[in-house]
Amino acid sequence: MSTQTAREELAVVIGLEVHVQLETDTKIFCGCSTEPTEDEGPNARTCPTCLGLPGALPVLNEGAVEAAVKIGKALDADVPERTTFHRKNYYYPDLPKNFQITQYDAPICADGELEISVEGTRRSIGITRAHLEEDPGSLRHEGGSIETAEYTLIDYNRAGTPLVEIVTEPDFRSPAETRAFLAKLEEVLEYLGVFDANRDGSLRVDANISLVPESAVESDGSIPADALAEANRTEVKNISSHRGAEKALAYEVTRQRNAVRRGREVEQETRHWDESRGITVSMRSKEEEKDYRYFREGDLPALEVSDWRESIAIPELPDARRERFREEYGLEEESASKLTSSREIADFFEEIAETFDPDLAATWVADNLLGELHYRDMGILEVDDRLDEFERLIELVDEDELTAKNAEEVVLREMLDAGEDPETIVEREGLGTADTGEVEAAVEGAIEENPEAVADYHDGDDGAINFLVGQVMQRTGGSADPGEVNALLRDRLEG
């Protein structure tokens, strides 16, 4: 960038390359398992094919292809009649063959989009392409970071795990937008059942970032190709989370802005995100396409996939399910968003809503259950086999056999902490609802023993009623309904 550019307002331009590990039983080109075992050591899940030994031939995993087509459909992308594989040649220690089998000019998906929302503004992010490839192995830097390690260990267990690389258009204008995109993408992938966010390294991001003059941005927010070509871009690698992407890109925006303000050129290079220090560090000059010497993979024939788009079904996606929940169940936006944040949560809610009023089901799942699970760092999958127990708990409240307060604050928590069913907890703690006579007696006792509170109420202090309600609840061991107690107290005091 010139010194003249340094005096201009600068716009941020970001594009992402998102590497998604697919959930398949075996690797993409061999029969090695993708699932680690408890006693697994390094290089245990390897064979001549994924180690790139002479004479070993790849065989394509059909499940990986199906997963890629599902992703293409979810991103509203084109699936071509024919797709091919290429060899991407470069030397790096975690790549045992010294080339990566990937896709080049005929990817399995192209020209898609994904809509995101940032601070109430909805935008569509263009998807340039999504292609299949194999994952390299993993490196472990011993005794420090990538810059300071005493030595580096290589584990090829991950080598050959199927990946889909999703490449976006340079449509992001802030780090916050990239975080929103990654969260939305991960949500869609989990709904499709092709991705497990809990797997280590399941989603990794490379980000390309440039600064261009604000005057180059068109009225519709697009940036002409010549303006992008003039702006040197840096690639930031080793980003492994939504939050990490936002932090890495925020740092890089600041670094590049400072360089431009000081009249220095922004170098076109590849940088490493050092999460422990919160900075990017230079790794090497940025490669160009010609450096990889792409050529067709002769051991894999062209793949005919266009007919698969119609034959492979995908589930109802998050946005569609969220809108249906609002229309079918009459839920507010916040509740609908919570209840569709994962397919498993949405399924759990719909099971509850078949038996109970949707508002009651939404309150119990979105607020009570998810809140307690979050507090314990648990997920819905850890309790989804206990659906009948949670239905019974809601039934006890719905039929006035248990107060909502005791159900939420005692029984639900004990169910999660001790793994017991609601009836056992209710019986042990003596939490059944008090009968009418017991409640009325407690109301009379609270009024007789607290004349000052009664006087305050008659003097217009409506807050005094809350004190009296608390006294009644204490007398009944929390087994009375607070709303009923409030009504009985007011009736008695005003009668």
Beta strands, then each sheet from edge to edge (+ up, - down):
strand 1: 10-21
strand 2: 82-83
strand 3: 86-89
strand 4: 99-102
strand 5: 109-118
strand 6: 121-134
strand 7: 138-142
strand 8: 151-155
strand 9: 162-168
strand 10: 203-213
strand 11: 234-239
strand 12: 269-274
strand 13: 279-285
strand 14: 295-296
strand 15: 303-304
sheet 1: 5+ 6- 9+ 1- 10+ 11- 12- 13+
sheet 2: 2+ 15-
sheet 3: 4+ 3- 14+
sheet 4: 7+ 8-
end
